[in-house]
């Protein structure tokens, strides 16, 4: 039996593969939002197989355990579809996989199919094929498939980021604090995927140009994937709730008969006016906006209406999203307290948190959007 000798990089990669398997088990066992968690679990397994393959080749174990040869080769075709579908399912707890979703995995299945003659070979045949590759004799099917991995990865990364941007806009229709639906986690995952594929493409270009030696680019990519797995594990331990997503429930109330209606909600003109007055009354008197976790569904419950009707009133009567509407109250409260001189005793961040903002970053962005000034500029202009 050959002795396993690895440098520090491959030790890090091997530990990443082990952690990936562990995370896959944890995610698969979770009962909440099972579709999303199982997709991420499969992604973790795909990462782990690829990472283990990297160590397998680096340690020279092909001739010792030849039947593992090629196991990691088609895995990159899974990364893009799995991360994309995970983002979609995580954003919508009711989302279930359909037959149409299976089309995302056709490239992976095709890669396995064209590689089947190699996978079905005996150990000696796999070792001979490995030596053939080492000598630079790459078969046509592999020369075609390898670049397609990058095309798949970049395409799905772009699709994932585009979806998350659209989702961020939809979140503002139902949540006053996007942090409550862990949008940052999804954006982080999408950004990390984009960074890894950018590294993979850059490494391939540098290798083709003769700047990188064979295998060095793969080592960098493997290390980046290992860091991604470590990052998911760290965030999972630090914030166990990141794998749980909540969606506002919509209830249906019967509309009035024989009256003009808004096309989408069935809301009559009289209802819309009454609901708008009730809404502003509740916001002024009960100050629900001070709750950083306030959602459209919560506010609709207070008003004994449906989230859909309330959203229609916000858009058609007030010309605002739920997010902008609620945070407008929070900004005005901070402005009032700054003008009253309270910023002399406490920090502006404390005022923002008291007003219902969930984070400093969100407060700064929203405050500048509403006032065209940063909180510090506004404070200075007020002479505080």
Phi, psi and omega in degrees: 000130180292149180273134182277112179237121184229150173274178185299323182298315183285336172294316178299318180295317180297317178296326176297320178297319180295316179295324178300319178296318179298313180297323179300317179295318180296315182294319181295333182277346182291138182270334181280139178045060188298323181301310181296313183294325179287325175296318178292327177297316178295322177298318178299319178294319178297317176299317183296318179296318179296316180295318178297324178295322178300316179291321180303314180287321181296326181277355180071034184269005182300317183281344179271315180234072187293339185288347176274353183300131177085359183297324183272350187300315182275355186303321180303336177290345179270332188304306184300306180301319183293316180293320179297310181295327176298314180299318180295315182288325179292329180283342183219104184297337181277353183292131176235151179291142180240173178297328179296327179296335180297337180298333179297337185258008177299316178300321178296314180298321179294321179296318178295321182295314182290336178270358185302319179303326178285316181298329183274355179289158173288171183304317182297322179293322179292321178295319179296320179293323178298315178295326177298316178295321180297331180278356178096003180271088181267126180295156184301317183298326179284324178296330178279318186289322185302311178296332180293337176299317181291322177299315179298312183298313181294319180297313181290327177297316178297319180294321180295313181295320178297318178297317182294326177295318177294320180296322178301321178292322179292326180301324182292347176279343186230342185235137178275340178227102182303336179302334183290343177250015174058036178299327180299323179297315180295320178295322177298315180296316178297319178294320178296319177297319179297320180295319182293317180292327175296319177296318181296315180295316180298317179298319180294319179296316180293325177293316179297329180275357179084008180282321178256144176278159181303131178095333182294317178298319178298323178297317180296317180295318179298318178297320179295319178295319178299319178297324177297315179297317177299319181297317178296319178295317180296314181293328178292324179283322182283323180229080184304339183280358185296342180266012178241136182228136181248144179236144179290133179273140180252130175252163184242129174244150184287129178281160177291147181272159173054050179210154177301141185231148169289139190303318188271324189256346185075019183274130178280165180299317180296318178299318182298317179295316180296319182292323178296316179295319179295321180298309181295328177295314179297317181296323181282320187270316184266344177052049181295342181295346177288345176277113183295340180265013182300132177240167177301320180295321178299313182292323178297322178297319178299327184264003180056045177224185179261151176304326182295316179292319180297319178297322179296319179294317180300318183282315186273324183270323185249349177064033182223155169280163177302318181301310181291323181298308182293315182290340173298318176297319181295318179297315181296327177294317178296317178301317180298317183287328175294315180297330179281357178088007183290341180290352176283331183265328183230164179285158177297326178298321178297320177297320181295316180295321177297327182282348177118356177291144184265343182207157179295318183297316179296318179302312181300316180295314183291319181298316180293325179297321184276333186242352184063018176223152172285161178304321180293319178296320180295319180297317179295319179296331179278356178078023180265000000 
